[in-house]
Amino acid sequence: MIRSRELFKNHQKINYLRELTYQRKNSLSPDLIGQTDHRNIVNISMSQYLFLNIQRTYFVSTTFDHIY
């Protein structure tokens, strides 16, 4: 299952970026600019992840419609 592997890799990346953001937020000397950058990266990757899921679901449903 190539798609499930891709989704899993994307999910791992998102979790890694979240962890980085969390560590920066809770560090003793937070770098606010870096923190904002990481938050933006997480938001962008989350939106891409959700868009891919929606796109794939829609593609599968249309293919099934054509088959039946």
C-alpha positions, 0 to 999 in steps of 0.5 A: 500500500503505497498511499498508506505509506505516504500518509504514514510518512506525512503523519510522522513529519507532522508529529515531528514538527509538532514536537519541535514546536512544543520543545521551543514553546517550553524552552527556557529561552524561546526564540519567538521568530523560530517558534512562529515559523515552526507553527506555520510549517505545522499548519501548512503541512496539516492543511496539505495532509487534510487536502490530500486525504479529501482529494484521495477520498473523492477520487476513490468515490468517483472511480467507484461511481464509474465502475458501478 
